[in-house]
Amino acid sequence: QVHLVESGGGLVQPGGSLRLSCAASGNISSTFRMGWYRQVPGKQRELVAVIWNSGSTKYADSVKGRFTIARDNAKNTVYLQMNSLNAEDTAVYYCTWVTTRGDSWGQGTQVTVSS
């Protein structure tokens, strides 16, 4: 089991930036992918960005060029740098950590973009 703790959400004005962090602990020895998803009420959870052990990344079209996913293996942490935020980015953001044993999810952190 992988335990995830997310941080960094909050209220930000349009055009602003936030950085989300997700620290993992537990049985992460066979991790092969980490990432971020988001969800708004009434909609399905959607992929935001993922990063594989190889360093390859994938982004949702809506965040390309604005968001950057990165990892710090020494700290077992994955980050999501979010720039040029707009109202459509408002959601609960969830960290996910995938190992050969299955996937784990964080509790979610609220990001609200509003003036």
N, C-alpha and C positions, 0 to 999 in steps of 0.2 A: 504494500500500500504506500502511495505517495501522498504526503501532506503538503498542501500548497497554501501560502499566505500571500495575498495580494495587497498592494498599497499604492497610493499615488492618485487616486481618483479625487474628484471634487468639482467645484464650480469654476468655470473659466469663461471669459468673454470671447465672442467670435473673433477669430484670428489669433487667438492665444495658443499656448502650448501646455502640455502636461506630459509627464513621464510616469508610466505605470511600471511597477515592479512585481515580480512573482518569485518568491523564494520557495524552493522545494526541499523537503527532507523525507527521510524514510528510505524505502527500497528503490533507489533511482539508478542502480548500476546498469540496467539494460535500457536506458532511455534512448529513443531514437528520434523523437520529435517533440517540440514544445511550441506553444502558440497562444494566440488570443482570439477569442470570439466575443461577440456582443449580441445583446438582445434588448428589444424594446417591447413594451406591453402589447400583446396581440399579434406579435410577429415571431417567426421562428428565429432561433439563434443562428447567427451567420458568422462565417469565418472573416476575421480581420487580417491576421497575418500568422504564418507558421514558419518555423525554422527547423531544419533537420540537423542531425549530427554532422553531416557533411558541410554544413554552413549554407546550404541552399535555402532560399527563402521563397515564399509565395505570399502575395498580397491580394486583397480584394481590389477590384478595379476602382472602387470609390475612394480608396485611401492611398493608392499608388502616388508616389512623389510627395506625400505629406507625412506618412507614418513610416517608422523604421523599427524593425524588430532586431534585437541583439541579445546575446547571452554572455554570461560570465561563468564559465565552467568551474572556476575555483570557488565561486560563491553559490553554485547551484541556483542561479537566478537568471530569469529571462526578463527582458525589458521591452516596453513599447513606448517609443518616443513619438508623440503626436503633436504635429505642428499644423498651423493654419486651420484650426478647428472651426467647425461650423455647426449649426443647430442640428443638422442631420447626423452628427456624430454622437449626439446625446443617447446614452444607453447604459445598461449595466455590462461591464466588461468582465469576461471570465478568462482565467488562465487555464490552460490544459497542458498536461504532461503525459506523454504516451510512452509506455515501455512495452516490452515483449509480453508483459503480464496483463496489459490492458491500459485503459486511460483513466486519469484522475482529473478532477475539476476543482478549482478554487471556489470560494464562497461568493465571488463577484464584488466588483467595486463600481460605484456609480460615477459616471462622468456626465456632467451637465454643462452644455454650452449655451449661455444666455447672457444677454446684456441687461 
